[in-house]
């Protein structure tokens, strides 16, 4: 028997309020800054590139292996509102709102009303999911891909599949490819679904429209000098991809693929609920809508075979499908038992603890852009620095050039004295100051907090968390 909707509305209202609180002074991730910097240079120079990673694969000239539509979207927001941190975090929020609207649209079509107990229940699952809440305010492409991919699926999920809906589904899947090459899984899933259902004319149209849309990924590659060779070189030697080349690394990724769904508690929550329902409702799986079943299976299998990394970060690509599968499975035979209560309790505990932890950090750790602003008095203006990746926001135009610590990590070699090796690397690149954050982004090569000097550099500022080391020539100015 379905419970009253009033308590569900109250719970949902509280959860939406908690979610909104997680956005207040949300400190950046490294990816917030890394992708924002690429968007920033597109606005400034018309080219996706990175000064932070100067000297690595020619990225300071042009970064051809990039998440292009995603970065252009971020560039558009920067152009309109400036390059403050919340602006680029809104890339994730806008995509998250689209995903929520799409899930609502799916349930509205199935239920025939917006005033549905099931709709309230699924929304509660969404706003109590730690992973979705966390990534809904991050400048990463996964939520955007989920919005485009699930939108493509919704266009195909029709008894009367018109040519217009097929073309729109293909176009959205193609846009997913333009946002991130992982988006190709939605092209494969759409095509595979249409072929399985023997809708061959629609499959041909889907292939043409999706393929043509995807080809725009190569626009900057065609226009660049020696573009395809440069693109392949950057792709083959990218620190994020080169470890996946070869049969053994790829086999390892394939064999460890399930960890994508169970890597940490925030990944486990929805995965456990879906697995539980698949087992408990196994007699009814055949009644789940065929397009949803086929598409979901193909999209997971495609990613399993193609991915270079089975990281839980990619779980949002599948979460809209997981949520509607939870809805379909439970709707077929609604039940209540102790096991369900235990699984739901685990889901909500993981979500609430994670949400409260994000809020706690927002209110107890000073907002990074404000902290960096205060540090300006300790750093000479228009100088060159080696800084944490998150130093991007509101600081770029106050200094000459900035290299990120991540750049040093990718280019460094093992050393018995890592702190001085880092300082020597900075000196070799004419770096005027080194900024260390011993609390938010500590690194293994950092010296002990308060260390007075490093090779060529001397401590100029230390407040227990941030340390600024100045080069001799900088101190002399």
Secondary structure, DSSP 8 states (H G I E B T S, - for coil): ----HHHHHHHHHHHHHHHHHTTTT----HHHHHHHHHHHHHHHHSS---STTTTSTTTTT---SS-HHHHHHHHHHHHHH-S-HHHHHHHHHHHHHHHHHHHHHHHHHHHSSSS-HHHHHHHHHHHT-HHHHHHTTSS-SHHHHHHHHHHHHHHH--SS--HHHHHHHHHHHHHHHHH-GGGHHHHHHHHHHHHHTT-HHHHHHHHHHHHHHHHGGGHHHHHSTTHHHHHHHHHHH-TTTGGG-SHHHHHHHHHTTTHHHHSSHHHHHHHHHHHHHHHHTGGGGGGS-HHHHHHHHHHHHHHHHH-S---GGGGHHHHHHHHHHHHHHHHHT----HHHHHHHHHHHHHHHHHHHHHHHHHHHS--HHHHHHHHGGGS-TT--EEE-GGGGTTTGGGSS-EEEHHHHHHH----SSHHHHHHHHHHHTT--EEEEETTTS--TT---TT--EETTEEEEEE-SSEEEEEEHHHHH-
